[in-house]
Amino acid sequence: MTDSTSHTSRSPQWSPTLVADLEHSATPAGAAVVLASAGVPVFPCVPLQKNPLTEHGFHDASTEASVVAEWWRQWPDANVAMPTGFASGIDVVDIDAHASSTGFDALQQARSAGLLGTPAWVVSTPSGGMHACFLRAGSTEQRSWQVP
């Protein structure tokens, strides 16, 4: 199921410089500051988990340098998270890996059908899955969906 919503403002602009700055960030706090400075809203999550540390989760995401700095002073080992979609300029395909099955077959089927291009980057997850991150090409919102 999809729900398309048009937006009049712009998503953050990703660039090779932004990616290089992230690669050179020595700490999660440094990466959070780099992203926030580029207009990408961020929020802290429990280390090695997706659980937000802020009261309202991704709704609390901020680009305010003072807010971001305070979060990482409070939780220096927090994962850096960002809301996906229009707010961050990134769409993510989350491929889960469980003992009974994985989403890698569904990913390959989607790629074979021409539904997915090449991700800008891929992040391994603790469970053995991955997050395939795609730069947004347009201003139409793509809502979440699942393939079992």
JOKAQUI-V994137 format. One line per field, one symbol per residue. psi: psi as a letter, one per 20 degrees, with the letter a starting at -180 (. if undefined). A space follows every 10 residues. Layout:
psi=???
//
This chain:
psi=pqoppqqhrq qqoqrhgggg hghjpirhgg gggggghjjo prqqqppjrj pqiqhjcihi qqjoghgggg gihhmhjqqp qqprbghijp qpoooqorhh rrjhghghgg ghijipbpqh rppqqhiibq ooppppiajp porqrqp.
//
